[in-house]
Amino acid sequence: MPMLPKRTKFRKQQRGKLRGTATRGNYVAYGDYGLQALEPHWLTARQIESGRIAAQHFLRRQGKIYIRVFPDKPVSKKPLETRMGKGKADVDYWAARIYPGTVLYEIAGVPEDLAKQAFARIAQKMPVRCRFVGRRLAV
């Protein structure tokens, strides 16, 4: 089941701009290894869920997978062959705003080579270029 918020203050949002790099959520916080986005994009709830399923299927219930992004932006879309006007369309899907540097997924409790292979499967499902990152130790 794709993720979406339980309730929102407003039903519809304007599109907005994806400028700059991630200032929050840009380091590995919960797991040992992470998958970091290198481009800005809207990640749909279906894409997030397909990445989670691909990783869990590959890892066969080993380790723990953390999803670091949540689709909180409603994206509306008018039906095909509809004339202009008549107000803003209904919400079609939910998306997460992804900035360059955002950590999308984290994995804990598995060796590095297994984590790399799992993240390669997730990266295949993502619409952005991604890279494998490890936890930075505090000095």
C-alpha positions as CSV (number, residue, x, y, z in Angstrom):
1,M,0.0,0.0,0.0
2,P,1.6,3.3,-1.0
3,M,2.3,5.9,1.7
4,L,0.3,9.1,2.1
5,P,-0.4,11.4,5.0
6,K,-3.3,10.7,7.4
7,R,-4.5,14.2,7.1
8,T,-3.3,17.6,5.7
9,K,-4.2,21.2,6.4
10,F,-4.9,21.8,2.7
11,R,-6.0,19.3,0.1
12,K,-4.0,20.7,-2.8
13,Q,-0.6,22.4,-3.2
14,Q,1.2,24.5,-5.8
15,R,4.1,22.9,-7.6
16,G,7.0,24.9,-6.3
17,K,10.6,24.7,-7.3
18,L,13.4,22.3,-6.3
19,R,16.4,24.5,-5.9
20,G,19.6,23.9,-4.0
21,T,20.9,20.8,-2.1
22,A,19.6,18.9,0.9
23,T,20.4,20.6,4.2
24,R,18.4,18.0,6.2
25,G,18.3,14.2,5.9
26,N,21.7,14.2,4.0
27,Y,23.6,11.8,6.2
28,V,23.2,8.2,7.4
29,A,21.4,8.4,10.8
30,Y,19.8,5.1,11.6
31,G,21.5,2.3,9.6
32,D,25.1,1.4,8.7
33,Y,24.8,2.2,4.9
34,G,22.6,4.5,2.9
35,L,21.4,5.3,-0.6
36,Q,21.9,9.0,-1.5
37,A,20.2,10.8,-4.4
38,L,22.4,13.0,-6.6
39,E,19.6,14.8,-8.6
40,P,16.5,16.8,-7.6
41,H,13.2,15.0,-8.4
42,W,9.7,14.2,-7.1
43,L,9.7,10.6,-5.9
44,T,6.2,9.1,-6.0
45,A,4.8,6.9,-3.2
46,R,4.7,4.0,-5.7
47,Q,8.4,4.4,-6.5
48,I,9.3,4.5,-2.8
49,E,7.3,1.4,-2.1
50,S,8.8,-0.5,-5.1
51,G,12.3,0.2,-3.8
52,R,11.3,-1.1,-0.4
53,I,9.9,-4.3,-1.9
54,A,13.0,-4.9,-4.1
55,A,15.3,-4.5,-1.1
56,Q,13.2,-6.7,1.2
57,H,12.9,-9.4,-1.4
58,F,16.7,-9.4,-2.0
59,L,17.7,-9.4,1.7
60,R,15.2,-12.2,2.6
61,R,14.3,-10.6,6.0
62,Q,17.9,-10.0,7.0
63,G,18.8,-6.7,8.5
64,K,16.6,-3.7,8.8
65,I,15.6,-1.2,6.1
66,Y,14.8,2.4,7.0
67,I,12.9,4.6,4.5
68,R,14.1,8.2,5.1
69,V,11.7,10.0,2.7
70,F,7.9,10.5,3.0
71,P,5.5,11.5,0.2
72,D,3.7,14.5,1.7
73,K,3.2,16.6,-1.4
74,P,-0.2,16.1,-3.2
75,V,0.2,16.3,-7.0
76,S,-3.0,16.9,-9.1
77,K,-3.5,15.9,-12.7
78,K,-6.4,16.7,-15.0
79,P,-7.9,13.8,-17.0
80,L,-6.9,13.3,-20.7
81,E,-9.0,15.2,-23.3
82,T,-10.3,17.7,-20.7
83,R,-10.7,21.4,-21.7
84,M,-8.8,24.1,-19.9
85,G,-10.4,25.8,-16.9
86,K,-13.0,24.3,-14.5
87,G,-10.7,24.6,-11.5
88,K,-7.7,22.7,-10.2
89,A,-7.8,18.9,-10.7
90,D,-8.1,16.3,-8.0
91,V,-5.1,14.8,-6.3
92,D,-3.6,12.1,-8.6
93,Y,-0.7,10.9,-6.4
94,W,1.6,11.8,-3.5
95,A,5.2,12.7,-3.9
96,A,8.3,13.4,-1.8
97,R,10.6,16.3,-2.7
98,I,14.1,14.9,-3.3
99,Y,17.0,17.3,-3.3
100,P,20.6,16.4,-4.3
101,G,22.2,14.8,-1.2
102,T,19.0,13.4,0.4
103,V,19.4,9.9,1.9
104,L,16.5,7.8,0.6
105,Y,17.0,4.4,2.3
106,E,19.3,3.0,5.0
107,I,20.2,-0.6,5.8
108,A,21.5,-1.9,9.2
109,G,22.6,-5.4,10.2
110,V,24.0,-6.7,7.0
111,P,27.6,-6.9,5.5
112,E,28.7,-4.1,3.1
113,D,28.7,-6.2,0.0
114,L,25.1,-7.4,0.6
115,A,24.0,-3.8,1.3
116,K,25.6,-2.6,-2.0
117,Q,23.7,-5.3,-3.9
118,A,20.4,-4.4,-2.2
119,F,20.9,-0.7,-3.0
120,A,21.7,-1.5,-6.6
121,R,18.3,-3.1,-6.9
122,I,16.7,-0.1,-5.3
123,A,18.6,2.3,-7.5
124,Q,17.2,0.5,-10.6
125,K,13.7,1.5,-9.5
126,M,14.6,5.2,-8.8
127,P,14.1,8.0,-11.3
128,V,17.3,9.7,-10.1
129,R,21.0,8.8,-10.0
130,C,22.0,7.5,-6.6
131,R,25.2,6.5,-4.8
132,F,26.1,4.2,-2.0
133,V,27.2,6.0,1.3
134,G,28.4,4.7,4.6
135,R,28.0,6.1,8.1
136,R,30.4,8.9,9.0
137,L,31.9,8.5,12.4
138,A,31.9,11.5,14.7
139,V,35.4,12.7,15.6
